[in-house]
Amino acid sequence: LKEPITDTMKRLRVRLRGYSNYFGINGNSHRLWNFYYYVKCTLYRMLNRRGQKSKFNRAKCLRIWDYYIKKPQVTVAIWNWRPM
């Protein structure tokens, strides 16, 4: 059973926001960006394999990604002990 791309992106947005909130501490931004890049590449491969439809081009995938997913950011400064 395939779900629409909008439902997939909404679920992915919630999970990535939670990941960013948990691991988004100063000193860890490089790993955070690596994870987001990995998820972006994996999403492109997943969308490209959906059934017998025509191939999903990279520009369309990036437009969808930018519409639904916010860029990762540091949410807590543990060295200053105050939220950002």
Secondary structure as the mmCIF struct_conf table of DSSP 4:
data_model
#
loop_
_struct_conf.conf_type_id
_struct_conf.id
_struct_conf.beg_label_comp_id
_struct_conf.beg_label_asym_id
_struct_conf.beg_label_seq_id
_struct_conf.end_label_comp_id
_struct_conf.end_label_asym_id
_struct_conf.end_label_seq_id
HELX_LH_PP_P HELX_LH_PP_P1 LYS A 2 PRO A 4
HELX_RH_AL_P HELX_RH_AL_P1 ILE A 5 PHE A 23
STRN STRN1 ILE A 25 ILE A 25
TURN_TY1_P TURN_TY1_P1 ASN A 26 GLY A 27
HELX_RH_AL_P HELX_RH_AL_P2 SER A 29 ASN A 48
TURN_TY1_P TURN_TY1_P2 ARG A 49 ARG A 49
BEND BEND1 ARG A 50 ARG A 50
TURN_TY1_P TURN_TY1_P3 GLY A 51 GLN A 52
BEND BEND2 LYS A 53 LYS A 53
HELX_LH_PP_P HELX_LH_PP_P2 SER A 54 ASN A 57
HELX_RH_AL_P HELX_RH_AL_P3 ARG A 58 TYR A 68
HELX_LH_PP_P HELX_LH_PP_P3 LYS A 70 PRO A 72
STRN STRN2 VAL A 76 ALA A 77
TURN_TY1_P TURN_TY1_P4 ILE A 78 TRP A 81
STRN STRN3 ARG A 82 PRO A 83
#
